[in-house]
């Protein structure tokens, strides 16, 4: 049953990824075509009665949010697919076991983190359209509705969070997470002296340390009261999700830096997206860590007749 369900959960995550991508592509075309206002820093389209809305900072924020979540999600899904192949076909049993452990650890992140992000991304892309976003002929409202159900079926995202924290991490005293963390740490140490990639390595190393401390703290509290795990699980999954994205974006940035002068703008675009992710999306982890640490008291000490 769990083989069947975990395959479905990976599929749901990829469905969320597909919705993120198609919403982004449509919103990008619209933002380049839709004329409204002038740029705050002066006219950009002198031959037109107004500038295309892609000149406005917040429109770019919305587009880049979807773009970053799409590229991070693609990297994560591709990475998990490679681990699945390794688990099923590698001749070394120890390597198969290690790959299987990573698949188990990352499956709830694929399902919950990617679909959470798809809900955010499709909503942002609908916002790019303004009022047009609610008109069915554009198709954007359908993407938003489709993204919302992915957070519910094949195990709600709260269930995925409980699975990650309770079964996949605390259930084996953090062995799977430590193995993944060691991989991240090895990458940090390998590239720690490279100034060109320092803007990505520093935040990645910092978040890795914070995840270790947060996991130990929640584990100790949950040992005394299991509601502590339940209260922390959802923000905790997003923190670990951001750790995986930060690691994958740093890996992609390393390749892109080496090829940014190749003449292929793909690599410059990849660097631009990585820089946006680290500057604008990764800082969410500060809030999430505080939420996870806040405990269960403000939830469980409220009498039912006070709701």
TIVEXDO-955726 format. One line per 10 residues: number of its first residue (from 1); for each residue x, y, z of N, C-alpha, C. Coordinates in steps of 0.05 Angstrom, whole numbers. Layout:
N
NUM) X Y Z X Y Z X Y Z | ... $
// end
This chain:
307
1) 17 -24 0 0 0 0 17 25 0 | 39 25 17 55 49 18 71 54 -7 | 79 32 -21 92 36 -47 73 50 -66 | 48 41 -67 28 53 -84 23 82 -76 | 19 87 -51 13 114 -41 36 133 -45 | 60 124 -40 83 142 -44 88 149 -73 | 82 130 -91 83 136 -119 63 158 -127 | 39 155 -115 18 175 -120 26 202 -109 | 39 202 -85 47 228 -73 68 242 -90 | 87 226 -102 106 238 -120 92 250 -144 $
11) 72 235 -154 57 244 -177 42 270 -172 | 30 272 -148 16 296 -141 35 320 -139 | 59 315 -128 78 337 -127 85 346 -155 | 88 328 -173 95 336 -201 72 349 -215 | 47 342 -207 24 357 -217 25 386 -208 | 32 390 -183 35 417 -173 57 432 -187 | 78 418 -194 100 430 -209 90 438 -237 | 75 421 -250 65 428 -276 46 452 -276 | 30 454 -255 12 477 -253 28 503 -248 | 49 501 -232 66 524 -228 78 534 -254 $
21) 88 515 -269 101 522 -295 82 534 -315 | 59 522 -319 40 532 -339 29 559 -330 | 24 563 -304 14 588 -295 36 610 -300 | 61 603 -294 83 622 -299 85 630 -328 | 85 610 -346 88 616 -374 66 634 -384 | 41 629 -376 19 645 -385 20 674 -373 | 27 675 -348 29 702 -335 52 718 -347 | 74 705 -354 96 719 -366 88 732 -393 | 74 716 -409 65 727 -435 47 751 -431 | 28 748 -412 9 770 -406 24 795 -396 $
31) 44 791 -378 58 814 -367 74 829 -388 | 83 815 -408 98 829 -430 80 843 -449 | 54 835 -450 35 846 -469 17 867 -457 | 9 864 -432 -10 882 -420 3 909 -414 | -9 931 -424 0 958 -420 -16 971 -397 | -1 983 -378 -15 997 -357 6 1014 -342 | 0 1039 -338 17 1058 -324 45 1061 -338 | 61 1076 -325 89 1079 -334 108 1070 -312 | 131 1062 -320 151 1053 -300 157 1076 -280 | 161 1068 -255 167 1088 -235 193 1102 -240 $
41) 210 1091 -256 236 1103 -262 237 1116 -290 | 214 1120 -302 213 1133 -328 202 1115 -349 | 194 1127 -371 181 1113 -393 200 1092 -405 | 190 1068 -408 206 1047 -420 197 1041 -449 | 171 1042 -454 161 1036 -481 152 1062 -494 | 170 1077 -505 164 1104 -515 144 1104 -539 | 143 1081 -553 126 1079 -576 98 1070 -569 | 92 1067 -543 66 1057 -534 53 1076 -514 | 27 1075 -512 13 1093 -494 18 1088 -464 | 28 1064 -457 36 1057 -430 57 1036 -431 $
51) 70 1030 -409 90 1009 -408 77 982 -402 | 89 961 -412 80 934 -404 84 930 -375 | 66 916 -362 67 914 -332 91 899 -322 | 106 886 -339 131 872 -330 152 892 -320 | 149 917 -326 168 937 -316 164 943 -286 | 142 935 -274 136 942 -247 148 921 -227 | 161 931 -206 176 912 -188 159 890 -177 | 134 895 -168 119 874 -155 109 854 -175 | 104 862 -200 97 842 -221 121 823 -225 | 144 834 -225 168 817 -228 171 798 -204 $
61) 165 809 -180 166 791 -156 147 767 -159 | 123 772 -169 104 751 -172 113 731 -193 | 123 741 -215 133 723 -236 157 707 -227 | 176 720 -214 200 706 -205 194 686 -183 | 174 692 -166 165 672 -146 157 646 -159 | 140 649 -180 131 625 -194 155 611 -208 | 172 627 -221 195 616 -235 214 601 -217 | 219 613 -193 237 600 -174 225 574 -163 | 200 575 -157 187 551 -147 185 529 -168 | 182 537 -193 182 517 -215 209 505 -219 $
71) 230 521 -219 257 511 -223 267 495 -199 | 261 504 -175 268 488 -152 253 462 -151 | 227 462 -158 212 437 -159 221 418 -180 | 229 428 -203 239 410 -224 265 397 -215 | 282 413 -202 308 402 -193 303 380 -172 | 284 385 -153 278 365 -133 266 340 -144 | 247 343 -162 235 319 -175 255 303 -191 | 272 317 -205 293 303 -220 312 288 -202 | 319 301 -180 338 289 -160 325 264 -148 | 300 265 -141 286 242 -129 284 220 -150 $
81) 279 227 -175 277 207 -196 304 192 -199 | 326 206 -197 352 193 -198 356 174 -174 | 347 183 -151 349 166 -127 332 141 -130 | 308 144 -142 291 121 -147 305 101 -165 | 317 111 -187 331 93 -205 354 79 -191 | 368 93 -174 390 82 -159 380 60 -140 | 358 66 -126 347 47 -107 339 21 -121 | 329 23 -145 318 0 -159 339 -16 -175 | 361 -3 -184 379 -16 -203 408 -17 -195 | 417 -3 -175 445 -3 -169 454 -30 -159 $
91) 478 -40 -167 487 -66 -159 495 -68 -130 | 501 -46 -117 511 -46 -89 487 -42 -70 | 483 -62 -53 460 -61 -34 461 -37 -16 | 485 -29 -7 487 -6 11 479 20 -3 | 487 22 -29 480 46 -44 449 46 -49 | 438 23 -55 409 21 -58 395 30 -32 | 404 21 -9 392 28 16 394 58 21 | 417 70 15 420 99 19 402 115 1 | 399 106 -23 381 120 -42 352 117 -33 | 345 93 -24 318 89 -15 311 106 9 $
101) 331 110 27 327 128 50 322 156 41 | 337 165 21 332 193 11 305 196 -1 | 296 176 -16 269 177 -28 248 179 -6 | 252 162 15 232 163 37 232 190 50 | 255 202 54 257 228 67 245 250 50 | 250 249 24 242 271 7 214 269 -5 | 202 245 -3 175 242 -15 154 261 -2 | 152 263 24 133 282 35 139 311 28 | 165 317 23 172 344 15 163 349 -14 | 167 330 -31 158 332 -59 128 337 -59 $
111) 113 321 -43 84 323 -43 75 350 -31 | 84 356 -7 73 379 8 86 405 0 | 113 406 -1 126 432 -6 120 441 -34 | 122 423 -54 117 432 -81 88 440 -85 | 69 426 -73 41 434 -77 34 459 -61 | 45 462 -37 42 488 -24 52 511 -41 | 75 507 -53 87 528 -69 71 532 -95 | 59 511 -105 42 514 -129 17 531 -123 | 6 527 -99 -17 544 -91 -8 574 -90 | 15 579 -79 25 606 -78 31 617 -106 $
121) 45 601 -122 53 610 -149 30 615 -167 | 10 596 -168 -13 600 -185 -29 625 -176 | -31 629 -150 -45 652 -140 -31 678 -148 | -4 678 -146 11 701 -154 8 707 -184 | 8 685 -200 5 688 -229 -22 698 -236 | -43 689 -222 -70 700 -226 -70 730 -220 | -56 738 -199 -54 766 -191 -42 783 -212 | -23 772 -227 -11 787 -249 -32 796 -269 | -53 780 -273 -74 787 -292 -93 808 -281 | -92 813 -255 -112 831 -243 -139 819 -245 $
131) -160 835 -251 -187 825 -253 -190 805 -275 | -174 806 -296 -176 787 -317 -171 758 -307 | -156 756 -285 -150 729 -275 -174 713 -267 | -196 726 -261 -220 712 -253 -239 706 -277 | -231 714 -300 -247 709 -324 -239 681 -335 | -258 664 -338 -252 636 -345 -237 633 -371 | -241 651 -390 -229 647 -416 -198 649 -415 | -187 661 -394 -158 662 -392 -146 636 -381 | -162 621 -365 -153 596 -355 -138 597 -329 | -131 620 -319 -115 622 -295 -130 613 -270 $
141) -156 619 -268 -171 611 -245 -173 581 -243 | -172 567 -266 -172 538 -265 -146 527 -253 | -124 539 -260 -98 531 -249 -98 534 -219 | -109 556 -209 -110 560 -180 -127 539 -166 | -150 533 -178 -168 513 -166 -155 485 -167 | -142 479 -189 -128 453 -191 -106 451 -171 | -91 473 -167 -69 473 -148 -79 468 -119 | -103 478 -113 -112 476 -85 -118 447 -77 | -129 431 -95 -136 404 -88 -112 387 -84 | -89 394 -97 -65 378 -93 -55 379 -65 $
151) -62 399 -49 -54 401 -22 -70 382 -3 | -91 371 -15 -110 355 1 -108 325 -5 | -109 317 -31 -110 288 -35 -84 274 -34 | -85 247 -32 -62 230 -28 -48 236 -2 | -64 243 18 -53 251 44 -50 281 45 | -65 294 62 -63 323 64 -35 332 71 | -29 357 66 -2 366 71 6 366 100 | -14 368 118 -9 364 146 0 336 152 | -13 316 139 -5 288 143 23 284 132 | 30 296 110 57 294 99 77 306 119 $
161) 70 328 132 88 340 152 92 323 176 | 70 310 185 72 291 208 89 267 200 | 86 258 175 102 235 165 131 242 165 | 138 266 154 166 275 153 178 276 181 | 165 291 198 177 296 225 175 271 242 | 152 258 243 149 236 261 161 210 252 | 155 202 228 164 175 218 192 177 205 | 196 197 188 221 197 172 244 209 188 | 240 225 207 262 238 221 263 229 251 | 244 235 267 245 227 295 243 197 298 $
171) 230 183 279 227 154 280 253 139 278 | 273 150 266 299 136 265 321 153 277 | 313 170 296 332 188 310 348 206 291 | 334 213 270 347 232 251 367 221 232 | 368 194 229 389 182 212 387 191 183 | 363 191 172 359 198 144 366 228 140 | 357 244 158 363 273 155 393 278 159 | 406 264 177 435 268 181 450 260 156 | 441 239 142 455 230 118 452 252 96 | 428 263 93 424 284 74 440 309 82 $
181) 440 315 108 455 338 119 484 336 114 | 495 311 116 523 307 111 530 312 82 | 512 306 64 515 311 36 516 342 31 | 498 356 43 497 385 41 523 397 53 | 531 387 76 555 397 89 580 392 72 | 581 369 59 604 363 42 606 383 19 | 583 390 8 582 410 -14 591 437 -4 | 582 445 20 590 470 33 620 471 37 | 631 450 47 660 449 53 676 449 27 | 666 436 7 680 435 -19 681 462 -32 $
191) 661 478 -28 659 504 -42 661 528 -24 | 667 523 2 667 545 21 688 567 16 | 709 561 2 730 581 -3 727 595 -30 | 706 587 -45 702 599 -71 686 624 -68 | 698 647 -71 684 673 -67 661 676 -88 | 664 665 -111 643 668 -132 616 657 -123 | 617 636 -107 592 623 -99 585 628 -70 | 600 646 -57 596 651 -29 567 661 -23 | 555 676 -41 528 686 -36 508 664 -33 | 514 640 -43 496 618 -40 505 599 -18 $
201) 531 596 -14 541 577 6 536 586 34 | 539 612 39 535 623 66 507 617 77 | 486 626 62 458 620 72 452 591 74 | 463 574 56 458 545 57 470 533 82 | 495 541 88 508 530 112 493 539 137 | 484 564 137 470 575 160 444 560 165 | 429 555 143 403 541 146 408 512 155 | 429 499 144 435 472 153 439 470 183 | 454 489 194 459 489 223 433 494 238 | 416 511 228 391 517 242 372 494 241 $
211) 371 479 219 354 455 217 363 434 237 | 389 431 240 399 411 260 390 419 288 | 394 444 295 386 453 322 356 451 326 | 340 459 306 311 458 308 301 430 311 | 313 411 296 305 383 298 310 372 326 | 333 377 337 339 368 364 320 380 384 | 314 405 381 297 419 400 268 407 399 | 257 403 375 230 392 373 230 364 382 | 251 348 376 252 321 385 251 318 416 | 266 335 429 266 335 459 239 342 470 $
221) 226 362 458 200 370 468 179 349 462 | 181 337 438 161 316 431 164 291 448 | 188 286 458 192 263 476 175 266 501 | 171 290 510 154 296 533 125 299 526 | 119 309 503 91 315 495 89 313 464 | 75 293 454 74 289 425 59 311 411 | 42 326 425 30 349 412 50 370 403 | 73 370 415 94 389 406 102 383 377 | 104 357 370 110 350 343 88 358 324 | 63 353 333 40 361 316 39 391 312 $
231) 46 407 331 45 436 329 67 446 311 | 90 433 310 113 442 296 115 431 267 | 100 410 261 105 394 237 103 410 211 | 81 426 208 77 440 183 99 461 177 | 105 480 196 127 498 190 154 483 187 | 157 461 202 182 446 201 186 435 173 | 165 424 161 168 413 133 177 435 114 | 165 458 117 173 480 98 202 488 103 | 212 487 127 240 494 132 258 473 118 | 252 448 121 268 427 108 265 429 78 $
241) 241 435 69 237 439 40 255 461 29 | 257 483 44 275 505 35 304 496 36 | 311 479 55 338 469 56 345 453 31 | 326 437 22 331 421 -3 333 440 -27 | 315 460 -29 316 478 -51 342 494 -50 | 350 504 -27 374 520 -25 398 503 -34 | 399 478 -26 421 460 -34 421 457 -65 | 398 451 -76 396 447 -105 401 472 -121 | 392 495 -111 397 520 -125 427 527 -123 | 440 521 -101 469 525 -99 484 508 -118 $
251) 475 482 -121 488 464 -140 485 475 -168 | 460 484 -175 455 495 -202 471 520 -206 | 473 537 -185 488 562 -188 517 557 -194 | 528 537 -181 557 530 -186 562 524 -216 | 544 508 -228 547 502 -256 542 527 -273 | 522 543 -266 515 566 -281 538 587 -281 | 551 590 -257 573 609 -255 596 601 -274 | 601 575 -276 622 566 -294 616 570 -323 | 590 572 -330 582 574 -358 568 600 -365 | 568 619 -347 553 644 -352 564 660 -376 $
261) 588 656 -383 600 670 -406 600 654 -431 | 584 632 -432 584 614 -455 568 625 -478 | 553 646 -473 536 657 -494 507 646 -493 | 503 626 -476 476 615 -472 463 629 -449 | 442 645 -454 430 660 -433 416 643 -412 | 413 617 -417 401 599 -398 415 601 -371 | 442 602 -372 458 602 -348 455 628 -332 | 454 650 -347 450 676 -334 422 677 -321 | 403 666 -335 376 665 -324 374 648 -299 | 389 626 -299 390 608 -276 402 622 -252 $
271) 423 637 -256 435 652 -234 416 674 -224 | 402 687 -242 384 708 -234 361 696 -216 | 352 673 -224 330 660 -209 341 651 -182 | 365 639 -181 377 631 -156 380 654 -137 | 390 677 -147 394 700 -130 367 710 -119 | 347 710 -136 320 718 -126 311 699 -104 | 314 673 -109 305 653 -89 319 658 -62 | 345 661 -62 360 665 -37 353 692 -23 | 347 712 -39 342 739 -28 313 742 -19 | 294 731 -34 266 737 -29 249 714 -18 $
281) 256 689 -23 240 667 -14 252 652 10 | 278 647 9 291 632 31 287 646 58 | 286 673 60 283 685 86 257 678 101 | 238 665 87 214 655 100 221 636 123 | 244 623 121 252 604 141 255 616 169 | 262 642 170 264 655 197 238 655 211 | 216 662 197 190 661 209 181 633 215 | 186 614 197 178 587 201 191 574 225 | 217 580 229 231 569 252 219 579 278 | 212 605 279 200 616 303 173 603 308 $
291) 158 598 286 132 585 289 135 556 300 | 154 542 289 159 514 298 167 513 327 | 183 533 336 192 534 363 171 544 383 | 149 556 373 130 568 390 115 548 407 | 115 522 400 104 502 416 74 498 413 | 62 481 429 34 474 426 16 488 446 | 27 502 465 10 513 487 -12 532 477 | -5 550 458 -25 568 449 -47 555 432 | -42 530 424 -62 514 409 -78 496 428 | -64 482 445 -77 461 460 -88 470 487 $
301) -80 494 497 -90 504 522 -114 521 519 | -126 522 496 -150 537 491 -174 518 494 | -192 523 512 -216 507 516 -233 507 491 | -245 485 485 -261 483 460 -284 503 459 | -295 511 482 -317 530 482 -307 559 478 | -281 563 475 -269 589 469 -264 593 439 | -268 572 423 -265 575 395 -288 591 383 $
// end
